[in-house]
Amino acid sequence: MAAATVPTARCPDCRGQTSRVHSTYQRRLTEQPMGPLPVVVHLTVRRFFCDRRSCVRKTFAEQIEGFTERYRRSSITLKGWLNSIAAELGGRAGERLCRRQGLSVGRTRLLGLLEPPPVPARSPRVLGVDEFAFRKGRTYGTVLVDVVAARVIDVLPDRTSETFAAWLRERPGAEVICRDRASTYTRAAREAAPLATEVADRWHLLQNLSRAVEKICHQHRPCLRKHAEQAPPDVPRTSPLDVLPKTLILDRVQQRYEQVNRMLDAGYPLSDIARRLGLDRKTVRRYRDTDLDTLIASARDRRGSPLDRHKAFLQAQFTSGNTNAAELYQQLRERGYRGGYSTLTRYVLTIRKNTAVPAPADIPSPRTITSWIMRPRDSLSAKDTVQLDQARLACPDITHACNLARAFSDLVRQRRGTMLPQWIRQAETSDLPPLRSFAGSLRQDFDAVTAGLTLAWSSGVVEGHVNRVKTIKRAMYGRASFQLLRTRILTHG
């Protein structure tokens, strides 16, 4: 049992004090549990008269500051506790935690406690903007972050330039806008905040460059294979089609190659061929522009047999006269082979028939070469450095791409924005289409890229909040509305 000891109370309307009591009643309030035991406070509440004639309220019930609110059956302390649980865990998980703490609180009540904080009337001086996926590849939203304070200030239901531009008009004041390379936010910023400085994120610049370099490594993979598979002049070389045993993937590659080229000869456009064969246009273009031997070799690279790295040893053993499959199997097990015996016997049979596939060349993947190029030189091991030098020796275009990529990486890491025009001219005059395309995108977004290579601001804080938003979204979105998701993001942030 509890009761207020103050003799007077203040009217909630006119704020006048009075001491004349109208009546009393009992109020039952839930308080924070004490260990496993629930706590209930039975409070005696007084109803007072308001003696001011100008006040429309004749009577009112007293409220104890910091303890009670009108119409609430729990204390303010418990309300704040439940609000924190709802913000951190959401409805169902919060309900389970409350049940373990001895509180009978449903998920609906928990979520009803969440109220989004008010959005500032003005944009922060340094505003970060980025997208996040409600459902990847389908619907997206936008998160807006105060970069200086490192907190989310608002969440938008889509990623259109119109929505972001309307938000900027309603809340002026942004002097710097940090963004990725998306053109949607660029149009909105130029339309609604033309005086703001746009800053292209440095990490996204390096990511775009990495993709361009990886494309070049893919295109020049035959150069690496040719360099690795160079044989003495007296060893005859045959076409992959003449020696490869028939497999499903090789049959599919050959069949698609014949279908695509037959339809091209008949005059069908690429888009029509892609629709009829159920392929992507880029795949059809690859079958058009690549010879069949290269396609077959690429398909062979993707097979990934555990026997591949032991084929050279097997062929050497056969040459020396060791042709017993059981003995070869035991030797391979000692060398680390973990494949099946039947896989070995099938390959041994092709060696006996003189139709064995030559041991595949040990060449690094395009992504591996790209990682060597994009990483700082001093972070590479001695083995990685040697392999990268071999790749550069095998293909002059990879060497040129490596030089340009490392020059741009130095610009980004050292923030030398004044040297960007010179690098763009070098890339545009190169014979590497992916790098020329990347340089053209930099020229179209020149001011923002220069600011990103000069100023200290970046979207790193924004990316961190996007990861947090994804965690909250995966735990609840799809079973709840966008408004609840927005409330949890802003409350949690």
C-alpha positions in Angstrom: 0.0 0.0 0.0 1.2 3.5 -0.8 -0.2 7.1 -0.8 1.0 10.6 -1.7 2.1 12.7 1.3 2.1 16.1 -0.4 -0.9 18.1 0.9 -1.6 19.9 -2.4 -1.8 19.1 -6.1 -1.6 21.0 -9.3 -4.4 21.1 -11.9 -3.2 19.6 -15.2 -5.1 22.3 -17.2 -4.7 25.7 -15.4 -1.6 24.6 -13.3 -3.2 26.1 -10.2 -2.6 24.5 -6.8 -5.3 23.2 -4.6 -5.7 21.3 -1.4 -9.4 20.6 -1.3 -10.0 16.8 -1.7 -13.0 15.6 -3.6 -12.6 11.8 -3.0 -10.1 8.9 -3.0 -9.9 5.6 -4.8 -7.5 2.7 -5.1 -5.1 2.3 -8.1 -3.2 -0.9 -8.9 0.2 -0.4 -10.5 2.7 -3.0 -11.8 6.3 -2.3 -10.8 9.6 -3.9 -11.9 9.8 -7.5 -10.5 12.0 -8.3 -7.5 13.9 -11.4 -8.7 11.4 -14.0 -9.8 8.6 -12.4 -7.8 6.2 -9.9 -9.4 5.7 -6.5 -7.6 2.3 -4.8 -7.5 1.8 -1.4 -5.8 -1.6 -0.5 -4.4 -1.8 3.3 -4.5 -4.4 5.4 -2.8 -5.1 8.3 -5.2 -6.9 11.5 -4.2 -9.2 13.5 -6.5 -9.0 17.2 -5.9 -11.3 20.1 -6.7 -10.0 22.9 -9.0 -11.0 26.1 -7.3 -10.3 28.5 -10.2 -13.5 29.6 -11.8 -11.8 30.2 -15.2 -10.8 26.5 -15.4 -13.1 24.2 -17.2 -11.9 21.2 -15.2 -13.8 20.9 -11.9 -12.0 17.9 -10.5 -8.8 16.0 -11.3 -6.9 13.0 -10.0 -3.4 13.5 -8.7 -0.3 12.1 -10.4 2.9 11.3 -8.7 5.8 12.8 -10.7 8.2 10.1 -11.9 5.9 7.3 -10.9 2.4 7.5 -12.5 0.8 8.6 -15.7 -2.9 8.9 -16.7 -4.5 5.6 -17.8 -1.3 3.6 -17.3 -1.4 0.4 -15.2 2.4 0.3 -14.7 4.9 2.7 -13.2 6.9 5.0 -15.4 10.1 3.1 -14.4 8.6 -0.2 -15.7 7.3 1.5 -18.8 10.8 2.6 -19.7 12.1 -0.9 -19.0 9.6 -2.5 -21.2 10.2 0.2 -23.9 13.9 -0.8 -23.9 13.0 -4.5 -24.2 10.7 -3.7 -27.2 13.3 -1.6 -28.9 16.0 -4.2 -28.5 14.1 -7.5 -29.1 10.8 -6.6 -30.7 7.5 -8.3 -29.9 7.8 -12.0 -29.6 11.3 -12.2 -28.2 10.5 -9.4 -25.8 7.4 -11.2 -24.6 9.5 -14.4 -23.9 12.0 -12.4 -21.9 9.2 -10.7 -19.9 7.7 -14.1 -19.1 11.0 -15.3 -17.7 11.2 -12.2 -15.6 7.7 -12.9 -14.1 5.9 -10.2 -16.1 2.7 -11.0 -18.0 3.2 -8.6 -20.9 2.1 -9.5 -24.4 3.8 -8.6 -27.6 1.1 -6.2 -28.7 1.5 -4.2 -25.5 5.3 -4.1 -26.0 5.1 -2.9 -29.5 2.5 -0.4 -28.5 5.0 1.3 -26.2 7.3 2.1 -29.1 7.1 5.6 -30.4 9.5 7.0 -33.0 11.5 9.9 -31.9 10.7 13.2 -33.7 12.7 13.8 -36.9 14.8 17.0 -36.7 13.4 20.0 -38.4 16.7 20.6 -40.2 19.1 18.2 -41.8 22.4 17.6 -40.1 25.4 19.4 -41.5 26.9 16.1 -42.7 24.2 13.8 -44.0 24.8 10.1 -45.0 22.4 8.3 -47.3 22.3 4.7 -48.4 19.9 2.0 -49.5 18.9 -1.3 -47.8 16.8 -4.1 -49.1 13.4 -5.1 -47.8 13.6 -8.0 -50.2 16.8 -8.2 -52.2 16.3 -7.5 -55.9 12.7 -6.4 -55.4 12.0 -3.6 -52.9 14.4 -1.2 -51.2 14.3 1.6 -48.6 16.6 4.5 -47.7 18.4 5.1 -44.4 19.5 8.7 -43.5 22.3 9.1 -40.9 23.9 12.0 -39.1 27.5 11.2 -39.9 28.9 13.5 -37.1 26.7 12.1 -34.4 26.7 8.6 -35.9 23.0 8.0 -35.5 20.0 7.3 -37.8 17.7 10.3 -38.1 15.1 8.9 -40.5 14.1 5.9 -42.7 12.3 6.3 -46.1 10.0 3.6 -47.6 11.7 3.5 -51.0 14.9 4.6 -52.7 13.5 6.9 -55.4 15.0 10.3 -56.0 11.6 12.0 -55.6 11.2 10.8 -52.0 14.7 11.8 -51.0 14.4 15.1 -52.7 11.1 15.9 -50.9 12.8 15.0 -47.6 15.7 17.4 -48.3 13.3 20.2 -49.2 11.3 19.8 -46.0 14.5 19.7 -43.9 17.2 22.1 -45.4 20.6 22.5 -43.9 22.7 19.7 -45.3 26.2 21.0 -46.3 27.8 17.6 -47.1 26.0 14.6 -48.4 27.9 11.3 -48.2 26.6 8.6 -50.7 27.6 5.7 -52.7 27.8 5.7 -56.5 24.0 5.4 -57.0 22.7 8.0 -59.5 19.3 8.2 -57.7 20.6 10.1 -54.7 22.8 12.2 -57.0 19.7 13.5 -58.9 17.9 14.2 -55.6 20.8 16.1 -54.1 21.3 18.3 -57.2 17.7 19.1 -57.3 16.8 19.7 -53.7 20.2 20.7 -52.2 22.3 22.2 -55.0 24.7 24.0 -52.6 25.6 20.8 -50.7 28.9 19.1 -51.4 28.4 15.5 -52.5 31.1 13.0 -51.4 31.4 9.7 -53.2 32.4 6.9 -50.8 36.0 5.7 -51.2 35.2 2.1 -50.4 32.6 2.0 -53.2 35.1 3.5 -55.6 37.6 0.7 -54.8 34.8 -1.8 -55.1 33.9 -0.5 -58.6 37.6 -0.6 -59.6 37.9 -4.1 -58.3 35.0 -5.3 -60.5 36.6 -3.7 -63.5 39.9 -5.4 -62.8 38.2 -8.8 -62.3 36.5 -8.5 -65.7 39.9 -7.9 -67.3 41.3 -11.0 -65.6 38.3 -13.0 -66.8 38.8 -11.8 -70.4 42.5 -12.6 -70.4 42.3 -16.0 -68.6 43.4 -17.8 -71.9 46.6 -15.8 -71.7 47.3 -17.2 -68.2 46.4 -20.7 -69.3 48.6 -20.6 -72.4 51.5 -19.3 -70.4 51.1 -22.1 -67.8 50.5 -24.9 -70.3 53.5 -24.0 -72.5 55.0 -27.3 -73.6 58.3 -28.2 -75.3 58.2 -27.9 -79.2 58.5 -31.7 -79.6 55.4 -32.4 -77.5 52.3 -32.4 -79.8 49.3 -30.4 -78.5 45.7 -31.3 -79.5 42.5 -29.3 -79.3 40.5 -29.8 -76.0 37.6 -31.1 -78.1 39.7 -34.0 -79.4 40.9 -35.3 -76.0 38.1 -34.4 -73.5 35.8 -37.2 -72.5 32.1 -36.5 -72.9 30.4 -35.0 -69.8 27.1 -33.3 -69.3 28.6 -29.8 -68.8 30.8 -30.1 -71.9 27.9 -31.4 -74.0 25.8 -28.5 -72.8 28.5 -26.0 -73.7 29.0 -27.4 -77.2 25.2 -27.6 -77.8 24.6 -24.0 -76.7 27.6 -22.8 -78.8 26.1 -24.5 -81.9 22.5 -23.2 -81.1 23.7 -19.6 -80.6 25.8 -19.4 -83.7 23.2 -21.1 -85.8 20.6 -18.5 -84.7 23.1 -15.7 -85.3 23.7 -16.9 -88.8 20.0 -16.9 -89.3 19.8 -13.2 -88.4 18.2 -13.4 -84.9 19.1 -10.5 -82.5 20.8 -11.2 -79.2 17.7 -10.4 -77.1 15.6 -12.8 -79.2 18.1 -15.6 -78.8 18.3 -15.1 -75.1 14.5 -15.3 -74.8 14.2 -18.4 -76.9 17.1 -20.3 -75.2 16.3 -19.1 -71.7 19.7 -17.4 -71.3 20.9 -14.0 -70.2 21.9 -11.6 -73.0 25.5 -11.4 -71.5 25.7 -15.2 -71.8 24.6 -15.1 -75.4 27.1 -12.4 -76.2 29.9 -14.5 -74.5 29.0 -17.5 -76.7 29.1 -15.2 -79.8 32.4 -13.6 -79.0 34.4 -16.6 -77.6 35.8 -19.5 -79.5 34.6 -23.0 -78.6 38.1 -24.2 -77.3 38.1 -21.3 -74.7 34.5 -22.1 -73.7 35.4 -25.8 -73.2 38.5 -25.0 -71.2 36.5 -22.6 -69.0 33.9 -25.2 -68.4 36.7 -27.7 -67.5 38.0 -25.2 -65.0 34.7 -25.0 -63.2 34.4 -28.8 -62.7 36.6 -28.8 -59.6 37.6 -32.5 -59.3 39.7 -33.5 -56.3 41.9 -35.5 -58.7 42.9 -32.4 -60.7 46.0 -31.5 -58.7 47.2 -35.1 -58.8 46.9 -35.7 -62.6 50.4 -34.6 -63.4 51.7 -37.1 -60.8 49.6 -39.9 -62.3 50.8 -39.2 -65.8 54.4 -39.2 -64.6 53.9 -42.5 -62.9 52.4 -44.1 -66.0 55.3 -42.8 -68.1 57.7 -44.5 -65.6 55.8 -47.8 -65.9 53.7 -47.8 -62.7 50.2 -48.6 -64.1 48.6 -50.5 -61.2 45.5 -48.5 -60.2 45.4 -49.9 -56.6 49.1 -49.0 -56.0 48.5 -45.5 -57.5 45.5 -45.1 -55.2 47.5 -45.8 -52.1 50.2 -43.3 -53.3 47.6 -40.6 -53.9 46.1 -41.2 -50.4 49.5 -40.6 -48.9 49.7 -37.4 -51.0 46.4 -36.1 -49.5 43.9 -37.4 -52.1 40.4 -37.7 -50.5 38.5 -38.7 -53.6 37.0 -42.1 -54.5 38.7 -45.1 -56.0 36.2 -45.1 -58.9 37.2 -41.6 -59.8 40.8 -42.7 -60.1 40.1 -45.8 -62.1 38.0 -43.8 -64.7 40.9 -41.4 -65.2 43.5 -44.3 -65.3 41.3 -45.9 -68.1 41.5 -42.7 -70.2 45.3 -42.8 -69.7 45.4 -46.4 -71.0 43.3 -45.4 -74.0 45.6 -42.3 -74.6 42.5 -40.0 -74.4 43.4 -38.5 -70.9 42.8 -34.9 -70.3 46.1 -33.1 -69.8 46.8 -32.1 -66.2 45.1 -28.8 -65.7 47.4 -25.8 -65.4 47.6 -24.5 -61.9 46.5 -20.9 -62.6 44.9 -18.5 -60.0 41.3 -17.5 -60.4 40.5 -14.0 -61.7 39.2 -13.1 -58.2 42.4 -14.2 -56.6 44.5 -12.1 -59.0 42.2 -9.1 -58.4 42.7 -9.4 -54.6 46.5 -9.4 -55.1 46.2 -6.3 -57.3 43.9 -4.4 -55.0 45.7 -5.1 -51.7 48.6 -2.9 -50.6 51.9 -4.3 -51.8 53.4 -4.7 -48.4 50.5 -6.9 -47.3 51.2 -9.6 -49.9 53.2 -12.7 -49.0 56.3 -13.7 -50.9 54.4 -16.5 -52.6 51.5 -14.1 -53.7 54.0 -11.6 -55.0 55.7 -14.3 -57.2 52.3 -15.6 -58.5 51.2 -12.0 -59.3 54.5 -11.4 -61.2 53.9 -14.6 -63.2 50.4 -13.4 -64.1 51.7 -10.0 -65.2 54.4 -11.8 -67.2 51.8 -13.9 -68.9 49.6 -11.0 -70.1 50.6 -7.4 -70.8 47.0 -6.3 -70.4 46.9 -7.6 -66.8 50.2 -5.8 -66.2 48.6 -2.5 -67.5 45.5 -3.0 -65.4 47.6 -3.7 -62.3 49.6 -0.5 -62.8 46.4 1.6 -63.3 44.6 -0.1 -60.4 47.4 0.4 -58.0 47.8 4.0 -59.0 44.1 4.7 -58.4 44.3 2.8 -55.0 47.1 5.1 -54.0 45.0 8.1 -54.9 42.2 6.8 -52.7 44.3 5.8 -49.7 46.4 8.9 -49.8 43.4 11.2 -50.7 45.2 12.8 -53.7 42.1 14.2 -55.4 44.1 16.7 -57.5 45.7 13.8 -59.5 42.4 12.3 -60.5 42.1 14.0 -63.9 45.5 12.6 -64.9 44.5 9.1 -64.0 41.2 9.3 -65.8 43.0 10.4 -69.0 45.4 7.4 -68.7 42.6 5.0 -68.2 40.5 6.4 -71.1 43.4 6.0 -73.5 44.1 2.4 -72.5 43.0 -0.7 -74.5 41.0 -2.1 -71.6 37.2 -1.6 -72.0 36.3 -2.2 -68.3 38.8 0.4 -67.1 37.7 2.8 -69.8 34.1 2.4 -68.6 35.1 2.9 -65.0 37.0 6.1 -65.9 33.9 7.3 -67.8 31.8 6.8 -64.7 34.3 8.8 -62.7 34.2 11.7 -65.2 30.4 11.8 -65.0 30.5 12.0 -61.2 33.7 14.0 -61.1 33.0 16.6 -58.4 31.7 14.0 -55.9 34.6 11.6 -56.6 37.1 14.5 -56.2 35.5 15.4 -52.9 35.7 11.8 -51.8 39.4 11.7 -52.6 40.0 15.0 -50.8 37.7 15.3 -47.8 37.8 13.2 -44.6 34.1 12.3 -44.8 32.9 8.9 -46.0 29.9 6.6 -45.8 31.6 4.2 -43.3 29.2 5.2 -40.5 26.3 4.7 -42.8 27.3 1.2 -43.9 27.6 0.2 -40.2 24.0 1.4 -39.6 22.8 -0.4 -42.8 24.2 -3.7 -41.3 22.3 -3.0 -38.1 19.1 -2.2 -40.1 19.4 -5.5 -41.9 19.6 -7.4 -38.6 16.4 -5.7 -37.3 14.7 -6.2 -40.6 15.4 -9.9 -40.8 14.0 -10.5 -37.3 10.6 -8.9 -38.0 10.0 -7.5 -41.5 7.4 -9.4 -43.5 5.3 -10.0 -40.4 5.0 -6.3 -39.5 4.6 -3.0 -41.3 7.1 -0.5 -42.5 6.0 1.9 -39.8 6.9 -0.5 -37.0 10.2 -1.3 -38.7 11.0 2.4 -38.9 10.1 2.9 -35.3 12.4 0.1 -34.1 15.3 1.4 -36.2 14.9 4.9 -34.9 14.3 3.9 -31.3 17.1 1.3 -31.4 19.5 3.8 -32.9 
